[in-house]
Amino acid sequence: MENLDYGILNPWLRSIRDVYRLHKTELNAIEDTEARYRRFVEINTYEQCRNVLKMAEVQKSYYKNGYPKVAGWVFDIKDARLHDLHFDFEGELEKIKEIYDITGKV
């Protein structure tokens, strides 16, 4: 992560920087730069899946209809494959609902 000013992109990058802040110890322990960035992409994807779960519309629809389901995938340009991160939708929803539940289902 570099501390540069990206102008209009700064608000969007803030959430990515927050992910780095939350996982800095794990990421900084990875010496290989490419491996560090690859892991960062995986962690960021997982965290963004969590962010989707925090949305009122997603929670309301899930509790009412049983969907949507959220999945985290990363496309790796090195092997041209899509990798499933096996995002545990129900498990993650259970973890965050104490703080982020807006449906009254807690």
FENCORKA-V919511 format. One line per field, one symbol per residue. phi: phi as a letter, one per 40 degrees, with the letter a starting at -180 (. if undefined). A space follows every 10 residues. Layout:
BEGIN
phi = ???
END
This chain:
BEGIN
phi = .bcbcbgccd cccdcccccc dcbdcccccc ccdccccccc cccccccccc cccccdcccc ccccbgacbb bbbbcbccbf bcbccfccdc cccccccccb cbcgcc
END
